[in-house]
Amino acid sequence: MRRNPKLLAAAARSLEEQGHAVTLKPTGGPGDATRIAARCVDGDADLILAAGGDGTINEVANGMIGSQVPLGILPAGTANVLATETRLGSCPARAAGGLDGLDPVRIAVGLLRTEGAERHFLLMAGAGLDAHIVAHLNPKVKKALGKGAYWLSGWQSAFRRLEELDVECGSERVRCSFALASRVRNYGGDLEIARGASLLHEHFEVVLFEGANPLRFVKYFAGVVAGNAGRMRGVHVLPARCVTLRPASRETVHIQVDGEEAGTLPARLEVVPDALTLLLPADFAKRERQRWTTSRTPSRD
């Protein structure tokens, strides 16, 4: 929101016109949003709104896990998968204007454990190809090109052998070069990879892509666009509450959560039930519940 402070001001005015007492808390660097959110929870805040992209929302959520204070989203930033998934739109002022029409929904979140560190996430964790792209993204290029910077970095990865990792989901063991454990269908706001995922589930949908040859991902990408990647040879789709990821060799394998670099493997992913109250459009929650009421998909512990 620092790129367009007028949008934040308009959102704040809209909230005040609805009778809300608004206190703006700007961030100055990485980790600030988590610390600010935790202080607001301790200070008996009634509601916390995160104005920014998925990375900012992730930081705010990490300061609120386990509390009963609702989290609302004012979408902004380079990408906002959460806003796309829940159909909140892309205008923070419009989202603020519709705040009173949102419902508080208690959801599960993901937890990433790496050596010496833990981090919660709302959307997804990716290891291998996409995390390599995130880890080697030039911040200046990202600022200039937005989502285009990810495509540029991905194109640069098309000419190198991909690092592989071993993934364990219960009794399943798969070697792959891209592993995605997702709580949402949308990926990057434009594609749907984990088409069976839902914020209202208490498990991940894990999608694994085999092969160290980057040219295989041309076929995989076509399958994702067509909506049939899960039926392709070399692609595995598994429900899981716990996922273990290890490098298949001595090569460094990166991992990202909610589009932000989060370290290297080995790592473990877990679902944390009843972790956060998220404000969601009433029609979204109703639509998701109707979609999955009759689902009997088993989870792999």
Residue, then its C-alpha position, 0 to 999 in steps of 0.5 A: m500500500r506504500r505505492n498508493p497511499k491514496l487507496l489506503a486513505a480511501a479505505a480508512r475513510s470508508l471504514e470510519e463512515q461505517g462507524h469503525a474506529v481506525t488506527l493505521k499501523p505502517t510497517g517498516g520492514p520484514g517481520d514488522a507486520t507480525r509484531i504489530a499484529a501480535r501487539c494489537v491482539d494483546g491490546d484487545a483489538d476487535l478486528i485487524l485488517a491487513a492491507g497488502g499482498d499475500g506476503t503481508i497477509n502472511e506476516v499479519a496472520n503469523g501474529m494472530i494464530g490461536s487468537q479469536v480476533p478476526l482478520g480481514i483483507l484489504p487486497a493490494g500488493t504484487a499478487n493477492v491469491l487470497a483475494t482472488e480465491t475468495r472473490l474479494g476483488s482487487c480494490p481495497a476501498r471497495a473491500a473496506g466498503g463491504l466489510d460489514g457484509l463479511d462473515p467470520v469463519r474459523i479456518a485451519v492454516g498450514l505450519l512449516r517446520t524447518e531446521g530451527a524455524e517455524r512459520h504458519f501459512l494461509l495459502m500454500a507451500g511450494a518446494g523445488l521449482d517455484a521456490h527456486i524462482v521465488a528465492h532468486l527473484n530480483p526485488k527491483v525487477k519484481k517492483a518494476l514488473g509485478k507478477g511478470a517478474y515471476w514469469l521472467s525468473g521462471w523462463q530463466s529456470a527453463f535452461r537448467r536441470l531441476e533439483e529433486l526432492d523426496v516427498e512423504c505423505g503417509s504411506e506415499r513416497v514420491r520423487c519430484s522437482f516441484a511439490l505444492a501443498s495447497r489450501v487454495r485452488n488458485y496459484g499466482g492468482d491466474l492458474e488453478i493447480a490444486r483444484g480440490a483444495s479449500l480453505l474450509h478443509e483441514h488438509f492440504e491438497v498435495v500436487l507433485f510434478e516428477g522430472a528433473n528435465p525442465l522441458r517436462f513442465v511445458k506439458y505440465f503447464a498445458g495440463v494445468v491450463a486445460g484443467n487436467a494436470g491431475r490426470m497426467r503421467g508424472v503428476h500425483v495429487l494426494p490429500a494429506r495433513c502432514v507432509t515431509l520433504r527432503p532433498a534427494s541429493r546434496e543439492t540445495v532445495h528451496i521452499q516458499v510459503d504464500g509466495e515468500e522465500a522460507g528457507t531450504l529442505p528438509a522440512r515438514l508441513e502440518v495442518v493446524p486446525d481451528a487456528l484463525t478467524l478470517l472474514l470471508p464473503a458469505d457467498f464464498a463460505k456457502r459455496e465452499r460448504q455446498r461444494w464439499t458437503t458430500s465429499r468423503t475424501p480421506s486424509r493421509d496422516 
